[in-house]
Amino acid sequence: MKIFDRSNITIICGIIMLLFLFSGIHTFHNHYLDRLDHAKKARIYLTTDVCQDHKKRVELGDWQKCTESEHELRIPAHIHSLYDTLQDYHLCGHNRCYALGQWFVHHKWLFIILLVIALYFFFQVILYNWQVEKLISHRNNVLPGYQISNFQNHAHLD
């Protein structure tokens, strides 16, 4: 019995897919519980005098969280948790791509130095190949830059 038999690979792929599915369900459930808790707190906050009295709401300006609480209640908890789960599994979810871009910007000198080193080694390879070609052409009495294979080998009758 081979380890990499077709049926074994199918079973392993099925197990891996089930593990990903269960992991996704677990993540969704955790986000759902968090969103239910946020919705409960948002309902309580909207009943406070800060959100009920419009004068206090205007005076507080950005310090009050009434609009955030209203937004939290506008979208159901299961939809919010679905969005959160999709962001967890998305490549650029939770601003990961932005953070990576900022890391590249912060460490740009490292990349410039690596580029200079790579160009130096590339130049050394070109220089070495040129010197080898010059040595071979000098040994065969051919002008530099000409390939030896361009000349036909024929006997001279001098």
Wavefront OBJ file of the C-alpha trace (Angstrom):
o trace
v 0.000 0.000 0.000
v 1.449 3.315 -1.089
v 1.170 6.465 0.988
v 0.479 8.608 -2.073
v -2.239 6.349 -3.427
v -5.180 8.133 -5.076
v -7.629 7.157 -2.347
v -5.264 8.305 0.421
v -4.792 11.693 -1.220
v -8.566 12.067 -1.535
v -9.022 11.233 2.157
v -6.261 13.661 3.216
v -7.714 16.464 1.067
v -11.179 15.788 2.530
v -9.834 15.954 6.077
v -8.004 19.215 5.350
v -11.155 20.729 3.827
v -13.192 19.693 6.887
v -10.596 21.255 9.188
v -10.773 24.527 7.243
v -14.568 24.409 7.386
v -14.621 23.815 11.148
v -12.050 26.555 11.659
v -14.208 28.957 9.636
v -17.314 28.020 11.631
v -15.410 28.544 14.892
v -14.186 31.961 13.745
v -17.686 32.928 12.582
v -19.177 31.875 15.929
v -16.628 33.924 17.897
v -17.296 36.996 15.746
v -21.048 36.435 16.087
v -20.832 36.416 19.893
v -18.685 39.572 19.826
v -21.141 41.336 17.516
v -24.106 40.354 19.710
v -22.255 41.868 22.670
v -21.510 45.043 20.675
v -25.157 45.326 19.632
v -26.299 44.957 23.245
v -23.888 47.685 24.379
v -24.947 49.907 21.452
v -28.633 49.595 22.448
v -27.758 50.536 26.033
v -25.626 53.482 24.880
v -28.382 54.801 22.619
v -30.738 54.971 25.613
v -28.388 57.228 27.593
v -29.002 60.948 27.885
v -26.027 61.698 25.605
v -27.820 60.218 22.605
v -31.312 61.320 23.687
v -30.438 64.980 24.274
v -29.471 66.509 20.937
v -27.793 69.526 22.552
v -25.351 67.287 24.446
v -24.803 65.243 21.311
v -23.838 68.327 19.299
v -21.631 69.673 22.121
v -19.682 66.410 22.397
v -19.109 66.230 18.646
v -16.609 63.468 17.898
v -16.468 62.311 21.520
v -19.928 60.764 21.456
v -20.463 57.336 19.916
v -24.116 57.590 19.035
v -23.576 57.340 15.272
v -21.284 54.323 15.737
v -23.921 52.667 17.901
v -26.619 53.371 15.330
v -24.412 51.915 12.617
v -23.753 48.830 14.736
v -27.488 48.242 15.099
v -28.236 48.972 11.436
v -26.461 45.788 10.259
v -27.497 42.475 11.871
v -24.944 40.637 13.996
v -24.747 37.577 11.724
v -23.954 39.775 8.695
v -21.298 41.673 10.662
v -19.730 38.425 11.800
v -19.735 37.099 8.231
v -17.876 40.233 7.095
v -15.399 39.847 9.950
v -14.779 36.193 9.097
v -14.231 37.007 5.429
v -11.780 39.743 6.409
v -9.900 37.260 8.592
v -9.390 34.930 5.635
v -8.874 37.601 2.963
v -5.282 38.290 1.929
v -5.561 42.032 2.512
v -8.143 41.843 5.301
v -7.723 43.994 8.426
v -5.368 46.335 6.479
v -2.619 43.723 6.130
v -1.632 44.975 2.652
v -1.469 48.554 3.892
v 0.727 47.479 6.798
v 2.995 45.561 4.435
v 3.257 48.614 2.191
v 4.156 50.773 5.175
v 6.812 48.238 6.184
v 8.324 48.431 2.676
v 8.300 52.240 2.811
v 9.919 52.222 6.255
v 12.637 49.750 5.158
v 13.243 51.157 1.662
v 16.967 51.633 2.323
v 17.346 47.930 2.941
v 15.851 47.190 -0.481
v 18.001 49.837 -2.160
v 21.115 48.297 -0.613
v 20.051 44.813 -1.729
v 19.447 46.152 -5.256
v 22.919 47.724 -5.344
v 24.502 44.466 -4.182
v 22.563 42.467 -6.800
v 23.608 44.918 -9.533
v 27.232 44.663 -8.391
v 27.171 40.867 -8.684
v 25.410 41.100 -12.058
v 28.147 43.479 -13.268
v 30.816 41.079 -11.982
v 29.288 38.195 -13.972
v 29.180 40.304 -17.133
v 32.783 41.430 -16.588
v 33.926 37.857 -15.975
v 32.193 36.622 -19.148
v 33.781 39.458 -21.146
v 37.243 38.569 -19.807
v 36.760 34.874 -20.614
v 35.632 35.743 -24.152
v 38.628 38.054 -24.558
v 40.999 35.329 -23.344
v 39.525 32.713 -25.698
v 39.570 35.079 -28.669
v 43.168 36.080 -27.958
v 44.182 32.443 -27.742
v 42.545 31.696 -31.103
v 43.734 34.957 -32.716
v 40.207 36.248 -33.204
v 39.187 39.828 -32.564
v 37.267 40.371 -29.319
v 33.497 40.329 -29.699
v 33.445 37.725 -32.454
v 32.185 34.293 -31.708
v 34.470 31.439 -32.723
v 31.470 29.525 -34.013
v 30.848 32.276 -36.621
v 33.917 31.205 -38.566
v 33.864 28.111 -40.702
v 36.702 25.712 -40.180
v 38.377 25.202 -43.520
v 41.878 24.267 -44.542
v 44.177 26.941 -45.883
v 46.448 26.147 -48.822
v 49.146 28.690 -48.055
l 1 2 3 4 5 6 7 8 9 10 11 12 13 14 15 16 17 18 19 20 21 22 23 24 25 26 27 28 29 30 31 32 33 34 35 36 37 38 39 40 41 42 43 44 45 46 47 48 49 50 51 52 53 54 55 56 57 58 59 60 61 62 63 64 65 66 67 68 69 70 71 72 73 74 75 76 77 78 79 80 81 82 83 84 85 86 87 88 89 90 91 92 93 94 95 96 97 98 99 100 101 102 103 104 105 106 107 108 109 110 111 112 113 114 115 116 117 118 119 120 121 122 123 124 125 126 127 128 129 130 131 132 133 134 135 136 137 138 139 140 141 142 143 144 145 146 147 148 149 150 151 152 153 154 155 156 157 158
